[in-house]
Amino acid sequence: MAKSGSCAIKPNTTNPSQWHEAIVIRILKPGKDPSNPLHYRPIALTSCLCKTFERMVNARLVFELEKQGFISPLQSGFRRGRFTFDNLVLLETQIRNAFVRRNHLVSIFFDIEKAYFVHGAMEYCRHFLILVLLVETCPSF
């Protein structure tokens, strides 16, 4: 698997076509109206080999992004061993410190709902060198 994984991220290589296929099943969200299609959560069942390869690529990618400083140390969501709750604890600590020191604390919050579906989000990601290399070397992934 490691050998084929290394080959698959080289330029001009392709992954098996079965890796691009998925069986999608819908699961109704708890307490939601079954007649509304938006109340279902899609689950994609893909190849086990594809999932293994995705994990290998993800591990390499996360390692490189963290090493190069592309991921903020304050980002907690979608990171192993971290939780979005960590940011709430940090905010509470900063509020308490500002209160004790009789200082003001300014906080700005962004709600980026469904950020993966925002038009142009992937184009923005291409500005990072490591992602550009990944996109160019793994066109079939």
CYANA upper distance limits for C-alpha pairs under 8 A (distance plus 0.5 A):
  1 MET  CA      5 GLY  CA      6.31
  1 MET  CA     53 PHE  CA      8.37
  2 ALA  CA      6 SER  CA      6.63
  3 LYS  CA      7 CYS  CA      6.84
  4 SER  CA      8 ALA  CA      6.53
  5 GLY  CA      9 ILE  CA      7.21
  5 GLY  CA     53 PHE  CA      6.78
  5 GLY  CA     56 MET  CA      8.13
  6 SER  CA     10 LYS  CA      7.46
  7 CYS  CA     13 THR  CA      7.68
  8 ALA  CA     13 THR  CA      6.21
  8 ALA  CA     14 THR  CA      6.94
  8 ALA  CA     15 ASN  CA      6.94
  8 ALA  CA    138 CYS  CA      7.53
  9 ILE  CA     13 THR  CA      7.64
  9 ILE  CA    134 LEU  CA      8.11
  9 ILE  CA    137 THR  CA      6.18
  9 ILE  CA    138 CYS  CA      5.72
 10 LYS  CA    137 THR  CA      5.96
 10 LYS  CA    138 CYS  CA      7.38
 11 PRO  CA    136 GLU  CA      7.67
 11 PRO  CA    137 THR  CA      4.91
 11 PRO  CA    138 CYS  CA      7.16
 12 ASN  CA    137 THR  CA      7.61
 12 ASN  CA    138 CYS  CA      8.39
 12 ASN  CA    139 PRO  CA      8.34
 13 THR  CA    138 CYS  CA      7.82
 13 THR  CA    139 PRO  CA      8.48
 13 THR  CA    140 SER  CA      8.02
 14 THR  CA    138 CYS  CA      8.16
 14 THR  CA    139 PRO  CA      7.96
 14 THR  CA    140 SER  CA      5.78
 14 THR  CA    141 PHE  CA      8.10
 15 ASN  CA     19 TRP  CA      7.35
 15 ASN  CA    140 SER  CA      6.50
 15 ASN  CA    141 PHE  CA      7.20
 16 PRO  CA     20 HIS  CA      8.17
 17 SER  CA     21 GLU  CA      7.68
 18 GLN  CA     47 SER  CA      7.77
 19 TRP  CA     46 THR  CA      7.48
 19 TRP  CA     47 SER  CA      6.45
 19 TRP  CA     49 LEU  CA      8.35
 19 TRP  CA     50 CYS  CA      6.00
 20 HIS  CA    141 PHE  CA      8.47
 21 GLU  CA     46 THR  CA      7.13
 21 GLU  CA     47 SER  CA      8.45
 22 ALA  CA     44 ALA  CA      6.19
 22 ALA  CA     45 LEU  CA      5.79
 22 ALA  CA     46 THR  CA      5.22
 22 ALA  CA     47 SER  CA      8.06
 23 ILE  CA     44 ALA  CA      6.08
 23 ILE  CA     45 LEU  CA      5.51
 23 ILE  CA     46 THR  CA      7.22
 24 VAL  CA     42 PRO  CA      6.83
 24 VAL  CA     43 ILE  CA      5.98
 24 VAL  CA     44 ALA  CA      4.88
 24 VAL  CA     45 LEU  CA      6.67
 25 ILE  CA     42 PRO  CA      6.28
 25 ILE  CA     43 ILE  CA      5.80
 25 ILE  CA     44 ALA  CA      7.02
 25 ILE  CA     45 LEU  CA      8.38
 26 ARG  CA     40 TYR  CA      6.20
 26 ARG  CA     41 ARG  CA      6.11
 26 ARG  CA     42 PRO  CA      5.17
 26 ARG  CA     43 ILE  CA      6.71
 27 ILE  CA     40 TYR  CA      5.77
 27 ILE  CA     41 ARG  CA      5.60
 27 ILE  CA     42 PRO  CA      6.88
 27 ILE  CA     43 ILE  CA      7.84
 28 LEU  CA     32 LYS  CA      7.45
 28 LEU  CA     34 PRO  CA      7.12
 28 LEU  CA     39 HIS  CA      6.55
 28 LEU  CA     40 TYR  CA      4.83
 28 LEU  CA     41 ARG  CA      6.69
 29 LYS  CA     39 HIS  CA      6.26
 29 LYS  CA     40 TYR  CA      6.06
 29 LYS  CA     41 ARG  CA      6.90
 32 LYS  CA     39 HIS  CA      6.38
 33 ASP  CA     39 HIS  CA      7.09
 34 PRO  CA     39 HIS  CA      7.27
 34 PRO  CA     40 TYR  CA      8.21
 36 ASN  CA     40 TYR  CA      8.30
 46 THR  CA     50 CYS  CA      7.45
 46 THR  CA     51 LYS  CA      7.57
 47 SER  CA     51 LYS  CA      6.81
 48 CYS  CA     52 THR  CA      6.67
 49 LEU  CA     53 PHE  CA      6.63
 50 CYS  CA     54 GLU  CA      6.55
 51 LYS  CA     55 ARG  CA      6.73
 52 THR  CA     56 MET  CA      6.87
 53 PHE  CA     57 VAL  CA      6.71
 54 GLU  CA     58 ASN  CA      6.41
 55 ARG  CA     59 ALA  CA      6.50
 56 MET  CA     60 ARG  CA      6.89
 57 VAL  CA     61 LEU  CA      6.48
 58 ASN  CA     62 VAL  CA      6.43
 59 ALA  CA     63 PHE  CA      6.59
 60 ARG  CA     64 GLU  CA      6.69
 61 LEU  CA     65 LEU  CA      6.53
 61 LEU  CA    130 ILE  CA      8.21
 62 VAL  CA     66 GLU  CA      6.51
 63 PHE  CA     67 LYS  CA      6.52
 64 GLU  CA     68 GLN  CA      6.49
 64 GLU  CA    130 ILE  CA      8.04
 65 LEU  CA     69 GLY  CA      6.57
 65 LEU  CA     70 PHE  CA      5.56
 65 LEU  CA     71 ILE  CA      6.53
 65 LEU  CA    130 ILE  CA      7.71
 66 GLU  CA     70 PHE  CA      6.51
 66 GLU  CA     71 ILE  CA      6.00
 70 PHE  CA    128 PHE  CA      8.22
 71 ILE  CA     75 GLN  CA      7.55
 74 LEU  CA     87 ASN  CA      7.87
 75 GLN  CA     79 ARG  CA      8.22
 76 SER  CA     82 ARG  CA      5.60
 76 SER  CA     83 PHE  CA      5.70
 76 SER  CA     84 THR  CA      5.71
 76 SER  CA     86 ASP  CA      7.27
 76 SER  CA     87 ASN  CA      7.42
 77 GLY  CA     82 ARG  CA      7.28
 77 GLY  CA     83 PHE  CA      6.10
 77 GLY  CA     84 THR  CA      5.54
 78 PHE  CA     82 ARG  CA      8.23
 78 PHE  CA     83 PHE  CA      8.17
 79 ARG  CA     83 PHE  CA      7.85
 82 ARG  CA     86 ASP  CA      7.39
 83 PHE  CA     87 ASN  CA      8.22
 84 THR  CA     88 LEU  CA      7.56
 85 PHE  CA     89 VAL  CA      6.92
 86 ASP  CA     90 LEU  CA      6.77
 87 ASN  CA     91 LEU  CA      6.58
 88 LEU  CA     92 GLU  CA      6.60
 89 VAL  CA     93 THR  CA      6.69
 90 LEU  CA     94 GLN  CA      6.75
 91 LEU  CA     95 ILE  CA      6.63
 92 GLU  CA     96 ARG  CA      6.67
 93 THR  CA     97 ASN  CA      6.62
 94 GLN  CA     98 ALA  CA      6.57
 94 GLN  CA    105 LEU  CA      8.19
 95 ILE  CA     99 PHE  CA      6.58
 95 ILE  CA    105 LEU  CA      7.15
 96 ARG  CA    100 VAL  CA      6.63
 97 ASN  CA    101 ARG  CA      6.65
 98 ALA  CA    102 ARG  CA      6.27
 98 ALA  CA    103 ASN  CA      5.25
 98 ALA  CA    104 HIS  CA      6.59
 98 ALA  CA    105 LEU  CA      6.72
 99 PHE  CA    103 ASN  CA      6.64
 99 PHE  CA    104 HIS  CA      8.08
114 LYS  CA    118 VAL  CA      7.50
115 ALA  CA    121 ALA  CA      8.01
116 TYR  CA    121 ALA  CA      7.28
117 PHE  CA    121 ALA  CA      7.94
120 GLY  CA    124 TYR  CA      6.82
121 ALA  CA    125 CYS  CA      6.96
122 MET  CA    126 ARG  CA      6.89
123 GLU  CA    127 HIS  CA      7.81
125 CYS  CA    131 LEU  CA      7.29
126 ARG  CA    131 LEU  CA      6.14
126 ARG  CA    132 VAL  CA      5.64
126 ARG  CA    135 VAL  CA      8.47
127 HIS  CA    131 LEU  CA      8.00
127 HIS  CA    132 VAL  CA      7.41
128 PHE  CA    132 VAL  CA      6.81
129 LEU  CA    133 LEU  CA      6.76
130 ILE  CA    134 LEU  CA      6.72
131 LEU  CA    135 VAL  CA      6.55
132 VAL  CA    136 GLU  CA      6.60
133 LEU  CA    137 THR  CA      6.44
134 LEU  CA    138 CYS  CA      6.23
135 VAL  CA    139 PRO  CA      6.41
